[in-house]
Amino acid sequence: MGSVVHRRLLDLESEQVTPQITRRLLWGQRLMAAYLEFKRGAVVPVHQHEHEQLTHCISGLMRFTLPDGELLLRPGEVLLIPGNVPHGAEFLEDTVEMDFFSPPRQDWIDKTDAYLRR
């Protein structure tokens, strides 16, 4: 059994992934939460991974590229992306969002997520 973790979100270690992307991570054995800040114009290239992903837009505006077309994600909206579904995003405004992954993204933990660091 793991340990209970209690933190203030903005006290988590901040990582400047690119000049336009900042993230804070918290993870356990089967779940990862990521608090992300994107500057307007940031792009996450189309990629896919085995992890289920739930994205919650807190503020700003995101345009997702999905197999069936494009989708705008606005504040208060959520998007569930099953594992191995290609997806990407463009940030049309400064945006704050949270991503939840199951299982945790080892490439994010290890900072080997080259697709995001371009």
Stockholm file with secondary structure:
# STOCKHOLM 1.0

chainA/1-118         MGSVVHRRLLDLESEQVTPQITRRLLWGQRLMAAYLEFKRGAVVPVHQHEHEQLTHCISGLMRFTLPDGELLLRPGEVLLIPGNVPHGAEFLEDTVEMDFFSPPRQDWIDKTDAYLRR
#=GR chainA/1-118 SS CCCCCCCCGGGSCEEEEETTEEEEEEECSSCEEEEEEECTTCEEEEECCSSEEEEEEEESCEEEEETTEEEEECTTCEEEECTTCCEEEEESSCEEEEEEEESCCHHHHHTCCTTTCC
#=GC SS_cons         CCCCCCCCGGGSCEEEEETTEEEEEEECSSCEEEEEEECTTCEEEEECCSSEEEEEEEESCEEEEETTEEEEECTTCEEEECTTCCEEEEESSCEEEEEEEESCCHHHHHTCCTTTCC
//
